[in-house]
Amino acid sequence: MIRKHYEIVKNDIAGKADLCIVSKHRTTDEIMEYYHEGQRIFGENRAAELKEKAEVLPEDIEWHFIGHLQKNKVRQVVPHVSCIQSLDSLELAALIEKEAARENRIIRAFAEFHLAVDDTNKTGLSKENAVSFIRECAGYAHIDLCGIMCMGPHTEDEAKIHSVFAEGEELFRMLQKEFGSDKIRTLSMGMSDDYRIALEHSSNMVRIGTYLFEDDQ
Ligand SMILES: *Cc1c(COP(=O)(O)O)cnc(C)c1O
């Protein structure tokens, strides 16, 4: 772990946001260093890697799935995760519902939206479908759709990053108005390079990997 960066992040998010430490490609020892600091939320983006780690690491870790979830991997992921941040289709929701029901548990999920128009990352729902998507998911008894996840654009142009995160914030507020802020609670926005900007736009969960594990920035 990089203690200096960890202290900076904790200070930046204090009273504002939860920290999901993105532990993809990191060893179980690296994860345990943060675990011993009291961290419990870790994010993974590959089904096999998540399963492998979840099976050997402490049970009170809250695993979040943050990558594109292939339909044939749902069964592998559902038993281990407390939250799927990358819910991006109704077919996927139906499969998660089926597996969560089989496991007799309720899985939290965030709807992932694609906001950056000129971005190369094309996964995610379009915001025009947001209300109908969440309404449909409300029919699933084993999914608690309680937030949204957005990615910033791959650019160093801060004005562009601000405008994408402002869009995410606006969408979040609109959905809170529509469904209630007790239902839509989490706005997951911001990674190593852009989390400070995301915090200015009401993000209340940041997903940070590189900055907490690599001493190169
Ligand atoms: C890898 C990843 C992150 C973390 O990115 P860093 O730049 O390493 O902080 C956050 N969210 C998602 C969806 C990711 O895939």
The ligand as an SDF file (V2000), in Angstrom:
LIG
                    3D

 15 15  0  0  0  0  0  0  0  0999 V2000
   -9.9240   -0.2000  -13.1050 C   0  0  0  0  0  0  0  0  0  0  0  0
  -11.1820    0.5110  -12.7810 C   0  0  0  0  0  0  0  0  0  0  0  0
  -11.2020    1.5430  -11.8230 C   0  0  0  0  0  0  0  0  0  0  0  0
   -9.9510    2.0410  -11.1140 C   0  0  0  0  0  0  0  0  0  0  0  0
   -9.1320    2.7260  -12.0020 O   0  0  0  0  0  0  0  0  0  0  0  0
   -7.7530    3.3920  -11.4830 P   0  0  0  0  0  0  0  0  0  0  0  0
   -7.4140    4.3500  -12.5530 O   0  0  0  0  0  0  0  0  0  0  0  0
   -6.7770    2.2740  -11.3510 O   0  0  0  0  0  0  0  0  0  0  0  0
   -8.0350    4.0510  -10.1800 O   0  0  0  0  0  0  0  0  0  0  0  0
  -12.4250    2.1270  -11.5200 C   0  0  0  0  0  0  0  0  0  0  0  0
  -13.5740    1.7270  -12.1210 N   0  0  0  0  0  0  0  0  0  0  0  0
  -13.5930    0.7550  -13.0460 C   0  0  0  0  0  0  0  0  0  0  0  0
  -14.8880    0.3830  -13.6750 C   0  0  0  0  0  0  0  0  0  0  0  0
  -12.4030    0.1170  -13.4070 C   0  0  0  0  0  0  0  0  0  0  0  0
  -12.4260   -0.8370  -14.3440 O   0  0  0  0  0  0  0  0  0  0  0  0
  1  2  1  0
  2  3  1  0
  2 14  2  0
  3  4  1  0
  3 10  2  0
  4  5  1  0
  5  6  1  0
  6  7  2  0
  6  8  1  0
  6  9  1  0
 10 11  1  0
 11 12  2  0
 12 13  1  0
 12 14  1  0
 14 15  1  0
M  END
$$$$
